[in-house]
C-alpha cells in the first residue's frame, strides 16, 4: 500500500474549500494575482485548486486521503482532493505520500519560477522609480503600499531583493569602468568624478557605492599593474593616503571617546594606552615617502578638540 500514516498536531478546527479561499484580483498594471484570505498569502501564479486539477482515483473512502502542498511563502499545508478541504496541520490521518512526492518537485519548480518572476517585477518597479528621478538606496525609500511590494512575503525578502538590485547596478558601474580606457592606475578620485559625471551607471548609485566600486576597481587595476611590473609612485601615494585617512579616523574616534583632549601632547599620547593601540599604523604612516606625518595628523585633531571645547 502506498499510504503511510503520519501524525501531526491539529492547529485549525475550521475547514474551508481551498477554491473559495483563493480569490482573483487584477493589479494596477493589468496583471492578475491571487490572494488566499485563510493563508494570508498572495501569488502571481494561479493556484492548483482554482485550476481544478484532478487527483488520482481513490478506491473506497477517500475522505482521509490528504496531499501536502506549499503555500507561496514556502510554508507546507495539506489539501484533501475528496473533501476539498485545506489545513495547515493534520492529526492522525492518512497522507498520500506518493502524490506528495510527485507534487513536491513541481511545487519546488513553481516556487523557483515565482521567485524569479517576483524579482523581475520588483526590479522593473525600482528601475521605473529611478527613471523618474526617485533615489532608491535603502528599505525606507520603498513604497510599501505598492501592489508589487505588498505581494512580497516579508521585509527580509524585500531587503534581499533590494540588495540584489543595488548589486546589479554596482556591477554595471564596474563593467563601465572596465571599458573606459581613460580611467587608469593613475586616475585619482577627483579625476574619476569629472570623467563619470552625468553617466547613468555612476549617477544611479549612492555616494558610498560609487566610492566603494571605484576603490574595488582601482584595487584590481593596481593588482594588474603589480603583475605587469608597472607599479609607480601613484600607487604608493594612493596607499599612503589611505593609511593617513585610516590613522586620522582612529584619532577622531579616540577624541569622541575622550581618550584624546585639547591639552594632550604628542609625547603623552604615544605613552598612553590609546597611543599604543594606534602604534602599528603610526609607524606605517611615519614610513611614508610623502604626505603628513602622524604628529601633524594628531595636531589637526587637537585643533578640532580646541574648537569644540574638549
Secondary structure, 3 states (H helix, E strand, C coil): CCCEEECCCCCCCCCCEHHHHEEEEECCCCCEEEEECCCCEEECCCCHHHHCCCCCCCCCCCCCCEEEEECCCCCEEEEECCCCEEECCCCCEEECHHHHHHHHHHHHHHHHHHHHHHHHHHHHHHHHHHHCCCCCCCHHHCCCCCHHHHCCCCHHHHHHHHHHHHHHHHHHHHHHHHCCCCCCCCCCHHHHHHHHCCCHHHHCCCHHHHHHHHHHHHHHHHHHHHHCCCCCHHHHHHHHHHHHHHHHHHHHHHHHCCCCCCCCCHHHHHHCHHHHHCHHHHHHHHCCCCCCCHHHHHHHHHHHHHHCCC
